[in-house]
Amino acid sequence: MPSILVRSLLVLSSLGLAQDALPPSADRPVDFREEIKPILDARCVSCHGPDEQKSGLRLDAKEPALLGGDLGPAIEPGDSASSYLIHKVAGFQGESIMPPEGDPLSPAEIGLLRAWIDQGASWPEEADDSTPERRSSDHWAFQPITRPEPPSVHHEEWPRSPIDRFILARLEAEGISPSPEADRASLLRRLSLDLIGLPPTPEEVDAFVQDDDPGAYDALVDRLLASPHFGERWGRHWLDLARYADSDGYEKDRPRPDAYRYRDWVIDAVNRDLPFDRFTIEQLAGDLLPDASLEQQAAAGFHRNTLTNTEGGVDQEEFRVAAVVDRVNTTGSVWLGLTVGCAQCHSHKYDPITQREYYQLFAFFNTADEADLPLAEPTADDEAKEESVPRIRTFAEQPPDRRRASHVLIRGDFLRPGDPVEPGTIAVLPPMEPSGDRADRLDLAEWLMRPDHPLTARVAVNRVWYHLFGRALVPSMEDFGTRGEPPSHPELLDWLAIEYQRLGWSRKELIRTIVRSAAYRQSSAVREDLEPIDPENVLLARQNRVRLEAEVIRDVALSASGLLTTEVGGPSVFPPQPEGISELTYARSARWEESQGADRYRRGMYTFFRRTSPYPMLTTFDAPDANVCAVKRSASNTPLQALTLLNDEVFVECSRALGLRALAEDPSLPADRAFRLALGRLPTPEESALLSGLRDDLLAAFRADPGAAAAFLGDEPIPGLVPPEEAAALVATARAILNLDEFITRD
């Protein structure tokens, strides 16, 4: 009996000492997912996880964690002071402290673990990495893609392609009929804007409308796909994903004079229809290809578009890690359609992505150093002025003996490295088969393009569909995960994904397939019968009206006025912008030297884009800021947009050129000619009467103030013997035409 009493006193004494020596327990409720699991994932799982269980202990899953290991239970729910896990992480009473490498857990972290155990060691099933939901998923986007058979339909006369059968079957099930085909002029304008981002000329409209050849539409599609401007239009879509800009970002935001070489590579790759699998591989790992060409190394500039901080006194490692994080998140958004960034600080709340898997993806990019390769051998003069040497922005992989180690970063903090990790992918997706002992970016790129990958093709065709219909089949384009929206036509999505691969990943062939469909060719006219049934046109009983992107709005104005410079590629240009905009940057050091001559009227995608003071016309019409990947642009409607179309210097010049061009081309009906040049169609009698009335009112005003007419026209020469007042009235009318909703809308 005394021995039992003594033993009990010793145990109680030991517990008392433990309470005194251990960091105190947090005095508040603790959330396992937010606060405990990140600690276990970052500091414990590499040695006590699914791949290795030292001392027989596994801490990534509920059941084995509570069961314990070779030394017995490590967690005593309700009693942290007796829990062996706490003793080990605190180094209590001479225990070897865990984890054995890296910094020990902080007192605050130990306090969180203690509080969690004292509060019962709750471990929600949805946060258990051993559950089927974490390692597999019945979510539609993670399922293998199979080619569905196009369904049978009642109205066999409507479908032009298998695409139409999927859409019509859904419409017939809802008792809805598709819309009639758009008129020929509207079809031509739609195709031109969608495929090359430029409006057709009146002569092109006349030729197409009058062409009764059954193959005229297909020939038009072929011509537009072969245009060098196709690469500009669809390259600009890609640059949103690539967060392309001409400056570094952050406070100093220094210019990147050679950034345009990546932009030009994209345009060229799209024009020559580089298959999407090669397009992917060269951008993610062009520098790793055998005997990589300069063009392939330029392609790797995709991930050199991250922000760069050149401020003095900053911790360069912090911003290097931030760039790597951006590369991981962008890769996840662009190819996987997943919000992988949600797993940076803790395992994803909703999708089967663990924090450890996030840092396995991180490891692919962590060993790549930024490199600038000269395009030619520098001369003595170049060496004296280093920035004058033309360069390619690319990557250089670190050699194995100097390879940077990667770790799980606790709570995403670069100063708190946890367990080491090697490059790897997400367990819910098909396994990677590395080409060597250690996977690299080339392996990652090839894994993304595997035929059995369930996400890449779905995400890619969904994006193409969006740009042709104004609404994606999966509206949450950036999130194919469990919290994203389901596809409106899942069988069609999978059919397109398989078809894209069957076509050899040809972007042009995929687009050709879609735009030849009856669904694409429908009228966009709003139908009253659809309003109560399908107000958002999810079922695609008609085409959608779409507001043009910022760059295209500029382009169509320049094109209609005859000012557009159609040169493809080259350094970025500096069109007119309001005074003082560029001086808003760091220390007012930026200068905006206005381009003159033909460069003044280049397409919008060539405008120099400075991250801290972007070109105001572009941002007014919702161009992304290029700081992060933009999967989808917003479309706002603000008074600033109307004011920009009226008063922006370039649009004022466009209205002058449009009005005077119309006067020269049709002196008898110049307002109607200006209307047609801008909108691709003749005005209706009612519209023509309105234009005439507006022009008459403006003419009366200018006749009352001849000086205003001269000032309004500037130095522009007036065609023929037209009085300045009449020319000014027509220019003002053209200004109104360029402000019409139809002008900035694709029907």
DARA-V835386 format. One line per field, one symbol per residue. phi: phi as a letter, one per 20 degrees, with the letter a starting at -180 (. if undefined). A space follows every 10 residues. Layout:
phi: ???
//
This chain:
phi: .gffffffff ffffffffff eegfffebfd effedeggff fedcffdccf ebcflmdcce cffffffncf enfecdgnbf feefgfgffe mflnfffdff dnffffgfff ffffffffeo lfcggfdefe fgfedbbefg feegedefeg ffcfeffefd bggfffffgf fffemddfef ffffffffff ffffecmcff fgfffgfffe eefgefffff gffffeffff fffeffgfff felfbdbfnl fflffdfdff ffgfffgfff felggfffgf fffebgfefg lgffffffff fgeeeffced ffneeffgef ffffgfffff gfffdemcef ffdfdaggfc dfcefffgff fgffefddef bdeffbffef ffffcgfeff cdebccfffg fcfffdcfef lmefecfdff cdgadeffeg fedfecfcfc ffffffffef feffdgffff ffffggfdcm befdgefebe ffeeefffcf ffgffffffg ffemleffff fgfffeffff effeffdffe gfebfelfem ebfdecfffg ffgfffffff enefeegdno gfdcfgbgfn fffffgllef cdegfdmfff cffgfefgde febfgfffff dmffemecfd fbeececcgg fffffecggf ffffffffff ffffebffcf fffffffedm bfffgfffff ffffffffff ffffbgffff ffemeffefm dffgffffff ffffffffdf gffdcee
//
